[in-house]
C-alpha cells in the first residue's frame, strides 16, 4: 500500500508563551514576560501589511521591506515579492510566497500579495 501523499500545510510556525499567552515570531524569550517556556503553534499565514517601504541598499535593485500583522497577534518583518516594491500598500492582504523565490537569502521571510477570496481557498475573513 502506498503512503498517503504529503500535502504541505499553508502558513508557518510561531511561538506562544505558556505563561502569559503572548504570541511571537522567531524569539528565544517571550517579548512580554521574558519566559523561555514557548510553545510552537501554526498560523494560517494570512496577514495584513502594517508598514511598507522601498529600499535600495545592498543591491542594485529596489526591494520592499514590510511589517505584517497576523490575526494571532504578532508582527513579522519580511519582504513582499511578486509585485513592484512601490505598489505594496498598508492594509494589503498577504500570504507566504509559493515556490522558490529568486534572490531570497536563507532564513528570510518572504510573502506575496493575495486577493480577498482567492479561488484556491486562501481568503481573509475580516
Beta strands, then each sheet from edge to edge (+ up, - down):
strand 1: 12-17
strand 2: 23-24
strand 3: 38-43
strand 4: 47-55
strand 5: 63-70
strand 6: 75-81
strand 7: 93-96
strand 8: 110-113
sheet 1: 2+ 1- 3+
sheet 2: 4+ 5- 6+ 8+ 7- 4+
end
